[in-house]
Amino acid sequence: MGHGAQAGDEQAASRPTPALTYTSYLALDDVLSAQHPRSDEHDELLFIVIHQVYELWFKQLLHELAHLQRRLEADDAPAALHTLRRVLAILKTVVAQVDVLETMTPRQFTAFRGRLDAASGFQSAQFRVLEAVLGRRDERMLAPYAEGSEQRASIARAMGRPSLFDSFLVFLRAEGFTVEPDLEAALLAVYEADGLAAQVAERLLDVDEGLQEWRYRHVQMVRRTIGDRQGTGGSAGAAYLQGTLFHPAFPALWDVRARL
């Protein structure tokens, strides 16, 4: 390398880098330019922002649940309980966002609904991954995504990994509970001991209830906005969403209540 090139490299290395700012750290130029309404209707921006925020919260939930699984499998109950509290707080925030979306009347939504074409919330790959992490194993979840797409692959990978409840069972074994061959007996023993394992079980039940609460609010929001009409993208709309209600992620934790 010549002396000129070396001098140039040294000058570049000594040149001060731009100072980190609030805007650059949060990539606000990218975030705030990511809303592209397809109409001039006032309420379309709200619709876009709410759903983008949902996707950000789904990303954070997946991040927290992955951490939760690692903490459970490491038999770290205090850290697991802390993470569960955060997951529950996020779920409450997600539910509360429905209140904002419900300020949009059916007529206001209809004014730009036709511009959505085939776009539909049913296509949220992150939510499908979230369902898989919570234990759903249903190949039909892959149908809306093209063969070879990263979205389809991410859902398939999530279905192929241990679920959150699987990690909970690893935790129970480490705590000295025998989960085979009678899971219900093991859960009864967990509650009888009334220790950290019982607290973790109760917080998991809270997560299950929080997810069901979000599903219910989502159904009601869709019903009051479009009634029983077909959803965008050819989805069944409220009829499909209503069919997802009262399907717990952790049925064993609900079933054992009758014997406590």
N, C-alpha and C positions, 0 to 999 in steps of 0.2 A: 504493500500500500504506500502511495506517495505521501510526502509531507503535507501537500495541499489537502488531500483527503483527510489525513489525521487532524489537521487544524480545523477543518470543517466539522468533523465529528466532535471535537472538543468544544467548539463553539456551540453546537447544538445541545450538547450535554449540559453546558453551563447556562444555557438560556432558561430563564424561569418559566415554569409551567403555569398555566392560568390558575388563579386561586379558585379553590372549590367554593361554590356558592350554594345557597338553598335551591336555586333553580337548576343548576347543573347536577347537584347530588341527586335530586328527585327526578331528573330528566323531564322537567315540567314542559319544556318546549315540545317534547314528543307526546306527553300525556294530554296536554291541553289542545293539541292539534289533531287528536285522534277521533274527534266527533265530526261526522260528516252527514248531517241531515240530508234527506233526499227530497224534501219539500220545504216550503216556506212556512209551514205550520209551527206556531209557537211551541207546542207541546212535544214536538218530536225530539228536541234536544234533551228534555227531561227523560224521555223513554230510553234514549241512547245512554245517557249518563248513569241512570239507575242500573241498567244491565251491564255496563262496563264495571261499575262498582261491585256488582254481584260477582263477576268473574275474578276481580281482585281478591274478594273475600274467599271465594272458592280456592284460589291459589294459596292464600294464607292458611285456610283450614287444612289443605293437603300437607302443607309444610308442618303444621302443628301435629297432625295425626301421625305423620311419619316419625316425628320426634317422640310422640307418645308411645308408639309401638316399640321404639328402641329403649325407652325408659322402662316399659313394662317387662321387656325381655331381659333387661339388666337387673330386674328385681329392685328397682328404685321407686318405691311407692311415693315418697314425698314429691319427687320431680314429676311423676305421673299425675298426681293430684293437682299440682300447680298447672300443668299443661291442660288438664281437663277443665279447670276453672276458666282458662283462657278460651278454650274451644266453646264453652257454654256462653261466654260473654260475646263472642263473635256471632254465634247463632242468634242470640237475642238482638244483636244489631241488624242481622240479615232479616229477621222477622219485622223489625221496626221500619225497615225500608219500604215495606209494603204500604205503610201509612202514606208515605210520600207519593208512591205510584197511584194510590187510590184517589189522589186529588185530581187526577185526570178523568174527565167524564167519558162515557162511551162515545159521544159525538166528537169529542176532541181526538180520541184515538182513531175513530173511523176516518177522520179527515186525512190521515196520512197512512193508515193501515195498508192500503193498496200498494204503497211504494215499497213495502217490505219484501215483496215477491215471495221467494221460497224460504226466506230467513225465519227461523223459529227457535225459541228457547229450548226446544227438544233437542237441538243440535249442540248443546253445550257439552263438549267432551269432558271438561273438567268436572262437571256435576256427575257424569257417568263414572269417571274415575273415583270420585268421592263415594258414590254408591258402592263401587267395587271394594274400596277400602273398608267400608262398613259391612261387607259380607255378601253383597248381591252377586250372584253367579248366574247370569242369564245371557246366552249368546245373542239374543235379540237386541241387546244393547249395542251391538256392533253394526246392525243393519243400516243405520243412517249414514255411515261413514265409508268412503271409497276404499276398496281393496288397495293395500299398499300405502295408505295415508298414515301420517304420524298420529293423527287423532285416534284412528282405529287401533293402531299398534299400542298406544299408551293405555287405552282401556283394556286391551287384551293382556298387557303386562300386569296391570293392576289386578285383574281377575286371576292371574296365575300366581300372585304373591299371597302370603298369609294375610288374612283379614285382621282387623283390630281385635275381634273376639278371639282369634287364634293366639294373638299376642297376650291377651288377658289370661288365657289358659296356661300359657308358658309361665306367666307371673304366678298364677295360683300354684302350679307345681313347685316353683321355687320357694313359695311360702309354706310348703309342706302339705298341701291338699291333694288328694288323689282324685283326679277328674275322670279317670277311666275306672270302671265301665259305667258308673252312674253319676252323670253330671249334676243332676238335681240334688242328689245326696251331698255332693261336694259343695254346691252353692248353699245348701242348708247349713253345712258345717262352717262355711265362711261367715254367714250371718250370725250363727251361734257364737263364734269366736269374737265377733263385734270389734275387730281390729282394723288395721289399715286396708286389708283386702276387702272388707265390707264397705269401707268408704269409697274405694275405687269402683266397686260394683255399683254403688248408688250413683256415683257421678256418671258412669257409663249409661245408666238408666236415664239420667237427666239429659245426656246427649241424644239418646234415642227419642225421648219426649220432645226435645227441642227441634229435632229434625221433623218430627211428625207435625209439630205446631207450624213450622214453616210451610210444609206441604198443604196443610189446611188453609192457612192464610193465602197461599198462592192460588189454590182452587177457588176460594171465594172472590179473590181479586179478578181472576179470569171470568168467573160467572157474572160479576157485576159489570164487567167491561164489554164482553161479547156474548153473554148469555150462553146458550147451548150450541152456538154456531161452530163450524169447523175452524180450527186454529190455522195460523199461517203455515205455509209449507206443507199443507195437506194433513196436518196433525189433527187428532180428534178433539183437541182443545180441553175444555173442562171435563168432558166425559172420561178422557184418559187420566187426567190428574186425579179425579175423584176415585178412580180405581187403585191409585197408589196409597190411599189413606189407610191407616190402621194396619199397616204391614210393618211390624217392628223390625229393627235391625238386629236386636238381641232378644229373640223370643224366649230364650231360657231364663233370662233375668225377669221377665214378666210372668212366666209360668210358675216360677217358684214362689210368687207372692201368696198363692193360695195355701201354702204350707208353712208360712212363717209364723 
